[in-house]
Amino acid sequence: MSDQLYEYEETRELVALVTDATERVRSKGEAAFDDFRGAGSRWRQEETYIFVLDPEGNMLLHPDPALEGSNVVGLKDVNGKPIIRGLIDAAMALPGKPEGWYHYQWPVPGGLLPRWKSSYVRLVTSPSGHRYVVGSGLYNDRMERAFVVNATQDAVGQIEKLGTAAFPLFHDPTGPFIAKDAYIFVFDTQGVDLVNPGFPNLEGRNLMDVEDAQGKQLIRDMFEVVQTSGSGWVDYMWPKPGESVSTQKSAYVSRARIGDQWVLVGCGVYLADAPKAAQVGKKMTAPELMALVREAAAVLEKHGEQAYPEFRNLGSRWFRDETYFFVWAPDGTRVFHAANPDGEGKNMRDMKDVVGRPIGRMILDAAASPSGEGWIHYMYPEPRDIFPMWKSTFVKRVTFPSGKAHIIGCGIYNMQLDKAFIEDVVGRAAALVAERGRDAFGQLRDRTGPFVFMDTYVFVISPEGTELVNPAFPSFEGRSLIDMKDLAGKSAIRNEIDAALREGSAWVNMSWYKPGQNTPAIKQTFVRKARFGEDTYIVLSVTFGSIKCRVRFPDQVVQCFAAHAGAAHGDPYRSPDACGSPSGQRYRLTQTLHHATCDLARRRCMVDLAQHDDELVAAQTGDHIRLAQQSLHPLRRRHQNRVARRMSVTIVDRLEIVQIDGQNSHLLP
């Protein structure tokens, strides 16, 4: 595969490294292995190293002495994905394709938490006639277009070799065709969905006229590409789980022959830096929906059934766009539904979503909780659509004037993941643990239950740091994580435990790599203490936000900005010693652009620490960061109705973090 197909320099460098290593084995044979063992050489540098396998799974070369010299064909990642078998198959499974990529989750050397690792391998024959699989990998959550092309080509090869018998391979979560957020889909020539691991409920349905979030007929576009070009890319807009606006998703599609017929094979992925759709109108937030439901509950508690006509009034605050109310009796009977009156009178207790999540039971349980209210999340198609979307519904127990209890609720599709969701699910999980102890753990692990939604899970740890419940990585259960550090070197688990024991419940920030990306992010954890008898448990869940924070500049930097901002409208200020400080440090104005937004009146700047991968990531208010030789995003000022030239400042000092916001990137006006 040509390195011109790769978007990122680190990927191109890795491919070149493996290609050169392969050629060295081809020419020097087994003697090349000693070259690859040189620590600090091109072949072995920290996380990047060459490994060599034989076709039987014997690890002939690896920096880990526990692996080298052993047969490791049974080695699996944290989710049971066969690592060695997958690497060998990537280079040997398809005739005429002696190279490929394999993706799995594995900790970095010396680390504990797994990250996605993408390994590139090539098959080579040495002068002795022995065959070897030579490879190297990189820890990178970003998907390359080339990875998607490679997966699609491999799927085409399997279909043309096995026919429809290949289809189950594409559903296997431990196989090579499901990686990160990507999976293989297959359509027949009429547009009937034959394989869809993401939405198995759609298999067997004709999706030819399905539209994306902007009305684009994406399936028809895919067929047009394969019919005119044989293969190619199709872009469309689709919301990510937990996001309220659509993001561009890119699918690579190709043909595969099955006998005298052909099928369309594709793989879709959200690429790094994919554009997002503009927000159309104001999307209701979780706190706003909670307030609306509580107001509606007050109306119904006062007027009961007499208020139903008001709630059916389309265009009112109770019924507009996708927002409408429903009312259930405590036994699960739907007594009112503003958008679907024909469905009234039906008992919905056993209603489930497309993956078997018990919606009816979840609604009844949330209303029966001590608080009488709560969130539920499930997959359900929008009206007049067939693709299930995440829907978040807030329900509340109410008592009508008649004295009868009812349940009122309202939901929003593709609601932005909110801290309110995390606090709610942790609160319900902690209450369950306090009631049932370890007997609750099975329910917390259930991926079709109320405690797993979007990419959110509930975890339980002991006060000593032992992982007790981890639906994301079950193999971690029983292990002590007490010494785990975040990217800033802080004791992440200790801090979470201490906060829960000290305060009962709290938000705790740490820095970690955001799933699906390769940049540091704020990992925001809500922790709550739960007691069952003599036992204490720490119940928690997490959400990720960009590392956005306010930092306070030293006074000298602010004075430097103020003194020289007037020069910005003319020639750029060029003095290398524009400003000094009592400590002798120098601040100089530059034209190098980086990520921060300055507010002189407040003497603060917003810095996106995710852009400074080589810097210490600070995650607590009051911490200091050092951005030596880092330039910050340009200061802009208007001078005599003219836009100033862009200018910035290089900081050679510590900056104090005075505010952190992991959700909103627009901290400054």
C-alpha positions in Angstrom: 0.0 0.0 0.0 1.5 3.3 -1.1 2.5 5.6 1.8 0.9 8.4 -0.2 -2.4 7.1 1.0 -1.6 7.9 4.6 -2.7 11.2 6.1 -0.4 11.4 9.1 3.4 11.6 9.1 3.7 9.1 12.0 1.8 6.5 10.0 4.0 7.0 6.9 7.1 6.7 9.1 5.8 3.5 10.6 5.1 2.0 7.2 8.5 3.0 5.9 10.1 1.5 9.0 8.4 -1.9 8.5 9.1 -1.8 4.7 12.8 -1.2 5.3 12.9 -3.9 8.0 11.3 -6.3 5.6 13.8 -5.6 2.9 16.6 -6.1 5.4 15.3 -9.5 6.3 14.9 -10.3 2.6 18.5 -9.5 2.0 20.3 -10.4 5.2 18.0 -13.1 6.5 17.9 -13.9 10.2 21.1 -11.9 10.8 18.9 -8.8 10.5 17.2 -9.7 13.8 20.3 -8.6 15.7 20.1 -5.2 14.0 16.6 -4.8 15.2 17.5 -5.5 18.8 19.6 -2.4 19.1 18.0 -0.2 21.8 17.9 3.4 20.7 18.4 2.4 17.1 16.0 3.3 14.3 14.4 -0.1 14.9 13.7 0.2 18.6 12.7 3.5 20.1 10.4 3.6 23.2 6.9 2.7 22.0 8.0 2.0 18.4 9.8 -1.2 17.7 10.1 -4.0 15.2 8.7 -7.4 16.0 9.0 -10.6 14.0 6.7 -13.6 14.0 6.8 -16.9 12.2 3.5 -18.3 10.6 3.0 -20.6 13.6 2.9 -17.7 16.1 6.4 -18.0 17.5 7.6 -14.5 18.6 11.2 -14.4 17.3 11.9 -10.8 18.0 10.3 -8.5 20.6 11.6 -6.0 23.2 9.6 -7.8 26.0 11.7 -10.8 27.0 8.6 -12.6 28.3 7.3 -12.7 24.7 10.5 -13.3 22.7 11.2 -16.9 22.1 7.7 -18.1 23.0 4.7 -19.2 21.0 2.2 -16.5 21.6 -0.5 -17.4 19.1 -3.1 -17.4 22.0 -2.3 -13.9 23.1 -5.5 -11.7 23.2 -6.3 -8.1 24.0 -8.5 -6.9 26.9 -11.7 -7.7 24.9 -10.6 -11.2 23.8 -9.4 -10.1 20.4 -6.7 -12.6 19.2 -3.7 -10.3 18.6 -1.1 -12.7 17.1 -3.6 -14.6 14.9 -4.9 -11.3 13.6 -1.4 -10.0 12.8 -0.5 -13.2 10.9 -3.8 -13.2 9.0 -3.3 -9.5 8.0 -0.2 -10.5 6.1 -1.1 -14.1 5.0 -4.9 -14.6 4.8 -5.4 -13.3 1.3 -3.3 -14.5 -1.7 -1.6 -11.6 -3.5 -1.9 -9.3 -0.4 1.2 -9.9 1.7 0.7 -6.9 4.0 -2.0 -5.2 6.1 -3.2 -3.5 9.3 -4.6 -5.0 12.5 -6.2 -3.0 15.3 -6.5 -4.1 18.9 -6.3 -2.6 22.4 -3.1 -2.8 24.4 -1.4 -0.8 27.2 1.6 1.3 26.3 4.9 -0.1 27.6 4.9 0.4 31.4 1.2 1.5 31.3 -2.0 -0.1 32.6 -5.0 1.2 30.7 -5.3 -0.1 27.1 -5.3 2.1 24.1 -6.1 1.3 20.5 -3.0 0.1 18.7 -2.7 -0.1 15.0 0.0 -2.5 13.7 1.3 -2.7 10.2 2.7 -6.1 9.1 4.4 -7.5 6.0 5.2 -11.0 4.9 8.8 -11.7 3.8 10.8 -14.7 2.7 14.4 -14.8 3.9 17.3 -16.2 1.8 17.0 -19.4 3.8 13.5 -19.9 2.5 11.8 -19.2 5.9 8.8 -16.9 5.9 8.3 -14.2 8.6 5.7 -11.6 9.5 7.6 -8.4 10.2 5.7 -5.5 11.9 5.4 -2.5 14.1 2.6 -0.6 15.7 1.5 2.8 16.9 -0.8 3.9 19.7 -3.2 6.0 17.8 -7.0 6.3 18.2 -7.3 8.2 14.9 -8.5 6.3 11.9 -6.6 6.7 8.6 -8.5 6.4 5.4 -6.0 3.7 4.4 -7.2 1.6 7.4 -10.8 1.8 6.1 -9.6 0.9 2.6 -7.6 -2.0 3.9 -10.6 -3.4 5.9 -12.9 -3.1 3.0 -10.5 -4.8 0.6 -10.0 -7.6 3.1 -13.8 -8.0 3.4 -14.1 -8.2 -0.3 -11.4 -10.8 -0.4 -13.2 -12.9 2.2 -16.6 -12.6 0.4 -15.1 -13.6 -2.9 -13.4 -16.6 -1.3 -16.2 -17.8 1.0 -19.4 -16.2 -0.4 -22.1 -15.5 2.1 -20.3 -17.8 4.6 -18.1 -14.8 5.2 -20.9 -12.7 6.6 -20.7 -13.9 10.2 -17.0 -12.8 10.3 -18.2 -9.2 10.0 -20.3 -9.5 13.2 -17.5 -11.0 15.3 -16.4 -8.4 17.9 -13.2 -10.3 18.4 -12.5 -10.5 14.6 -10.5 -8.1 12.4 -13.5 -6.4 10.9 -14.7 -4.4 13.9 -12.2 -1.9 15.1 -12.6 1.4 17.0 -15.9 2.7 15.7 -15.7 1.1 12.2 -17.4 -2.0 10.9 -18.2 -3.7 7.5 -21.6 -3.4 5.9 -22.9 -5.3 2.8 -25.9 -4.5 0.5 -27.3 -6.5 -2.5 -27.9 -4.7 -5.8 -31.5 -3.8 -4.8 -30.4 -2.0 -1.7 -31.3 -4.7 0.8 -29.1 -4.6 3.9 -27.3 -8.0 4.2 -24.8 -7.2 6.9 -25.0 -4.4 9.4 -23.2 -5.0 12.8 -24.0 -1.4 13.9 -27.7 -1.9 13.3 -28.5 -5.6 13.0 -32.2 -4.8 13.3 -32.0 -3.4 9.8 -30.6 -6.5 8.1 -33.1 -7.7 5.5 -34.6 -4.3 4.9 -34.4 -2.3 1.8 -32.5 0.9 2.6 -32.0 2.3 -0.9 -33.8 5.5 -0.1 -32.4 6.2 3.3 -31.3 9.8 3.8 -28.6 11.3 6.0 -29.2 14.2 8.5 -29.2 16.7 5.6 -31.4 14.7 3.2 -28.7 13.1 1.1 -29.5 9.6 -0.2 -26.3 8.0 0.9 -27.0 4.4 -0.2 -27.9 5.5 -3.7 -24.7 7.6 -3.8 -22.7 4.5 -2.7 -24.2 2.5 -5.5 -23.4 5.2 -8.0 -19.8 5.2 -6.9 -19.3 1.5 -7.3 -21.2 1.3 -10.6 -19.1 4.1 -12.2 -15.7 3.7 -10.5 -15.7 0.3 -9.0 -14.8 1.7 -5.6 -14.5 5.1 -3.8 -15.5 7.3 -1.0 -18.9 8.7 0.0 -19.3 11.4 2.7 -22.5 11.9 4.6 -23.7 13.5 7.9 -24.5 11.3 10.8 -24.6 12.1 14.6 -22.1 10.5 16.9 -23.4 8.8 20.0 -23.8 11.5 22.7 -23.7 14.5 20.3 -26.5 16.7 19.3 -25.2 17.7 15.9 -24.2 15.6 12.9 -20.6 14.9 12.0 -19.3 14.0 8.6 -18.9 10.2 8.3 -16.8 8.8 5.4 -17.5 5.4 3.9 -15.2 3.5 1.4 -17.3 1.2 -0.8 -16.4 -1.5 -3.3 -17.8 -4.4 -5.2 -17.4 -8.1 -4.3 -18.5 -10.9 -6.6 -20.5 -13.9 -5.3 -20.9 -16.3 -8.1 -22.5 -14.4 -11.0 -23.9 -11.7 -8.7 -22.2 -8.8 -6.9 -22.7 -7.0 -3.6 -21.7 -3.6 -2.3 -19.2 -3.8 0.5 -18.2 -0.8 2.6 -16.8 0.6 5.8 -17.7 3.9 7.4 -15.7 5.9 9.9 -15.6 9.3 11.6 -12.2 10.6 10.5 -10.2 13.0 12.7 -11.1 16.6 12.2 -14.3 15.6 10.3 -16.5 18.7 9.9 -19.6 19.1 12.0 -23.0 20.4 10.8 -24.0 23.8 12.0 -26.5 23.7 14.8 -30.0 24.3 13.4 -31.9 26.3 16.0 -31.3 25.9 19.7 -31.1 22.3 20.9 -32.6 21.7 24.3 -30.1 20.8 27.0 -30.5 18.2 29.7 -31.1 20.7 32.5 -33.7 22.5 30.3 -35.6 19.3 29.6 -35.6 18.4 33.3 -37.0 21.8 34.1 -39.7 21.4 31.4 -40.8 18.0 32.7 -41.0 19.3 36.2 -43.1 22.3 35.1 -45.4 19.9 33.2 -45.6 17.7 36.2 -46.8 20.7 38.3 -49.5 21.4 35.7 -50.7 17.8 35.7 -50.7 17.6 39.5 -53.0 20.7 39.6 -55.3 19.9 36.6 -54.9 16.2 35.9 -56.5 14.9 32.7 -58.0 18.3 32.1 -54.6 19.5 30.9 -54.3 16.9 28.1 -55.7 19.2 25.4 -53.1 21.8 26.2 -50.4 19.1 25.9 -51.7 18.1 22.5 -51.5 21.6 21.1 -48.9 21.4 18.4 -46.7 24.5 18.5 -47.1 25.0 22.3 -44.2 24.8 24.7 -45.3 21.2 25.5 -45.5 20.0 21.9 -43.1 21.3 19.2 -40.6 19.8 16.8 -39.5 16.5 18.4 -40.5 17.5 21.9 -43.8 16.0 23.2 -45.1 14.4 26.4 -46.4 11.0 27.3 -48.2 9.8 30.5 -48.2 6.3 31.8 -50.1 4.6 34.6 -48.0 2.8 37.2 -48.7 -0.6 35.5 -47.1 0.6 32.3 -50.3 1.5 30.4 -49.8 4.5 28.1 -52.7 6.7 28.9 -51.6 9.8 26.9 -49.2 10.4 24.0 -49.3 13.8 22.3 -47.6 12.6 19.1 -49.4 9.2 18.8 -52.9 9.2 20.2 -53.6 5.9 18.4 -51.1 4.2 20.8 -53.0 5.3 23.9 -54.4 2.5 26.0 -51.6 0.0 25.2 -49.5 -1.5 28.0 -45.9 -0.7 27.3 -44.3 -2.4 30.3 -42.4 -5.0 28.0 -41.4 -2.5 25.3 -37.7 -2.9 24.3 -35.4 -1.0 22.0 -33.5 -2.4 19.0 -30.8 -4.0 21.1 -33.2 -5.4 23.7 -32.9 -2.6 26.2 -36.1 -2.8 28.4 -37.5 0.7 27.9 -40.8 0.0 29.6 -39.1 -1.5 32.7 -36.6 1.4 32.8 -39.3 4.0 32.8 -41.2 2.3 35.6 -38.1 1.8 37.7 -37.0 5.4 37.3 -40.4 6.7 38.5 -40.4 4.2 41.4 -37.0 5.3 42.6 -36.8 7.3 45.9 -36.4 10.6 44.0 -39.4 9.7 41.8 -37.6 10.8 38.7 -34.6 10.1 36.4 -33.1 9.7 33.0 -33.4 6.7 30.7 -31.5 6.3 27.4 -32.3 3.9 24.5 -32.1 3.4 20.8 -35.2 4.3 18.9 -36.0 5.6 15.4 -37.3 9.1 14.9 -40.8 9.4 13.6 -41.0 8.3 10.0 -37.5 7.0 10.1 -36.0 3.4 10.4 -32.5 4.1 11.7 -32.5 4.0 15.5 -31.0 7.0 17.2 -30.1 7.6 20.9 -33.0 9.1 22.7 -32.7 10.5 26.2 -35.9 10.7 28.2 -36.5 12.3 31.6 -39.5 10.9 33.5 -41.1 11.9 36.8 -43.7 10.5 39.1 -46.8 12.7 39.6 -50.1 12.5 41.5 -53.2 13.8 39.8 -55.9 15.6 41.7 -57.9 12.3 41.8 -55.1 10.9 43.9 -54.0 8.5 41.2 -50.2 8.2 40.5 -48.9 8.6 37.0 -45.6 8.9 35.2 -44.9 11.8 32.9 -42.0 11.9 30.5 -40.4 13.7 27.5 -37.4 12.8 25.4 -34.9 14.3 22.9 -33.1 12.5 20.1 -29.3 12.8 19.9 -29.1 14.9 23.0 -25.6 16.2 23.9 -24.1 14.0 26.6 -24.4 16.0 29.8 -23.1 15.9 33.3 -26.7 15.5 34.5 -26.8 12.1 32.8 -23.6 11.0 34.6 -24.8 12.1 38.0 -28.2 10.4 37.4 -26.8 7.1 36.4 -24.2 7.0 39.2 -26.9 8.0 41.7 -29.1 5.1 40.6 -26.3 2.6 40.5 -25.1 3.7 43.9 -28.6 3.2 45.3 -28.8 -0.3 43.8 -25.4 -1.2 45.3 -26.5 0.1 48.7 -29.6 -2.0 48.4 -28.1 -5.2 47.0 -24.3 -5.1 47.5 -22.4 -7.3 45.1 -25.6 -8.9 43.9 -26.1 -5.6 41.9 -22.9 -6.0 39.9 -24.4 -8.2 37.3 -27.1 -5.6 36.5 -24.4 -2.9 36.2 -22.5 -5.0 33.7 -25.5 -5.7 31.5 -24.9 -3.9 28.2 -28.6 -4.0 27.4 -29.6 -2.5 30.8 -30.1 1.0 32.1 -26.5 1.5 33.2 -24.9 1.3 29.8 -25.7 3.9 27.2 -24.0 5.8 24.4 -20.3 5.2 25.3 -21.0 5.5 29.0 -20.6 2.8 31.7 -20.8 2.5 35.4 -17.7 1.3 37.3 -17.3 0.1 40.9 -14.0 0.1 42.8 -13.2 -0.8 46.4 -11.7 1.8 48.8 -8.4 -0.1 48.3 -8.5 0.5 44.6 -9.5 -2.9 43.3 -11.7 -2.9 40.2 -15.0 -4.7 41.0 -17.1 -3.8 38.0 -15.8 -2.7 34.6 -18.2 -3.4 31.7 -15.8 -1.7 29.2 -12.8 -4.0 30.1 -14.1 -7.0 32.1 -10.6 -8.4 32.3 -9.6 -5.6 34.6 -12.0 -6.8 37.3 -10.1 -8.1 40.3 -7.0 -6.0 39.6 -5.7 -3.2 41.8 -5.6 0.1 40.0 -4.6 2.1 43.0 -1.2 3.2 41.5 -2.6 4.3 38.2 -1.4 7.7 37.0 -3.0 10.0 34.5 -1.1 11.8 31.8 0.1 14.5 34.2 1.5 11.9 36.6 -1.3 12.4 39.1 -2.8 9.5 41.2 -6.1 9.2 39.4 -7.7 6.4 41.3 -6.5 7.5 44.7 -7.9 11.0 44.0 -11.3 9.5 43.0 -11.4 7.3 46.1 -10.4 10.1 48.4 -13.0 12.5 47.0 -15.8 9.9 47.4 -14.8 9.0 50.9 -14.3 12.6 52.0 -17.4 14.2 50.3 -19.8 11.4 49.6 -20.0 12.4 45.9 -17.9 14.7 43.8 -16.5 15.4 40.3 -12.9 14.6 39.8 -10.8 15.6 36.8 -7.9 13.6 35.3 -6.2 13.8 31.9 -6.4 10.9 29.5 -6.7 10.2 25.8 -10.2 10.7 24.6 -11.7 7.6 22.9 -11.6 7.9 19.1 -8.9 10.6 19.2 -5.2 10.8 19.8 -5.0 14.0 21.9 -5.2 14.4 25.6 -8.5 15.4 27.1 -10.1 16.0 30.5 -11.6 12.8 31.8 -14.3 14.0 34.1 -15.4 11.4 36.7 -18.4 11.6 39.0 -17.9 9.4 42.1 -20.3 8.4 44.8 -19.8 6.4 48.0 -22.2 3.5 48.6 -22.5 1.4 51.7 -23.9 -2.1 52.0 -23.7 -3.5 55.5 -20.1 -3.2 56.6 -18.8 -2.9 53.0 -18.0 0.4 51.2 -18.0 0.8 47.5 -17.0 3.7 45.1 -19.4 3.9 42.2 -18.4 6.1 39.3 -18.9 7.0 35.6 -17.0 9.3 33.3 -17.4 11.7 30.4 -14.7 13.4 28.3 -14.2 17.0 27.5 -11.6 19.1 25.7 -9.0 20.5 27.9 -10.0 24.1 27.9 -9.0 26.3 30.7 -8.4 29.9 31.7 -4.8 30.7 32.7 -3.5 33.8 34.3 -0.5 35.5 32.7 2.2 37.0 34.8 1.7 40.8 35.0 4.8 41.4 32.8 3.2 39.6 29.9 0.0 41.5 30.2 1.9 44.8 30.3 3.9 43.7 27.3 0.7 43.1 25.4 -0.8 46.4 26.4 2.3 48.3 25.6 2.8 47.0 22.2 -0.8 46.2 20.9 -0.8 49.6 19.2 2.1 48.5 17.0 0.1 45.6 15.7 -1.7 47.5 13.0 1.5 48.5 11.3 4.7 46.5 10.9 4.9 43.6 13.3 6.9 44.3 16.4 10.3 42.7 15.8 12.3 43.4 18.9 13.6 40.1 20.4 13.6 41.7 23.9 10.2 43.5 23.9 9.5 42.8 27.5 11.4 41.6 30.5 10.6 40.6 34.0 12.3 41.0 37.4 13.3 37.4 37.3 15.2 38.0 34.0 12.8 35.9 31.9 12.0 37.3 28.5 8.7 37.5 26.6 8.8 38.2 23.0 6.1 39.0 20.5 6.1 36.5 17.6 3.9 35.7 14.6 3.8 32.0 15.3 0.2 30.8 15.7 -1.0 28.5 18.4 -4.2 27.8 20.4 -5.3 30.3 23.0 -7.5 33.3 23.1 -6.4 36.4 25.0 -8.6 38.8 27.0 -6.5 41.7 28.1 -9.1 43.2 30.4 -9.2 40.1 32.4 -5.5 39.5 32.0 -6.2 35.9 31.0 -5.9 33.6 28.0 -7.7 30.4 27.1 -5.2 27.7 26.2 -6.1 24.4 24.6 -3.7 22.1 26.3 -4.6 19.3 23.9 -2.5 21.1 21.3 0.6 20.8 23.5 1.2 17.1 23.5 4.8 17.5 24.7 3.8 19.6 27.7 2.6 18.5 31.1 -1.2 18.4 31.1 -2.6 20.2 34.1 -6.1 19.3 35.1 -6.9 21.1 38.4 -7.6 24.8 39.1 -4.6 26.3 40.9 -2.1 24.1 39.0 0.7 25.7 37.1 1.7 24.8 33.6 5.0 25.6 31.8 4.7 26.4 28.2 8.3 27.1 27.5 8.9 28.0 23.8 5.2 27.6 23.1 3.4 30.3 21.2 -0.1 31.2 21.9 -2.9 31.9 19.5 -2.9 35.5 18.1 -4.2 38.5 19.9 -6.4 40.6 17.6 -7.3 44.3 18.3 -9.0 46.9 16.2 -7.1 50.1 15.6 -8.8 52.9 13.8 -11.3 50.5 12.2 -8.6 48.3 10.8 -8.0 44.7 11.8 -4.7 44.4 13.5 -2.0 42.0 12.3 -1.9 38.8 14.2 0.5 38.7 17.1 1.1 36.3 19.9 3.5 35.9 22.8 5.9 33.1 23.6 5.8 32.3 27.3 8.9 31.2 29.2 7.3 31.0 32.6 4.6 29.3 34.6 1.0 30.1 33.9 -1.6 29.6 36.7 -4.9 27.8 35.8 -7.7 29.8 37.2 -10.7 28.0 35.6 -11.3 24.8 33.7 -14.3 24.0 31.5 -14.2 20.6 29.9 -17.3 21.1 27.8 -17.5 24.7 26.5 -14.7 25.9 24.2 -16.0 29.5 24.2 -15.0 30.6 27.7 -14.1 34.1 26.7 -16.4 36.6 25.0 
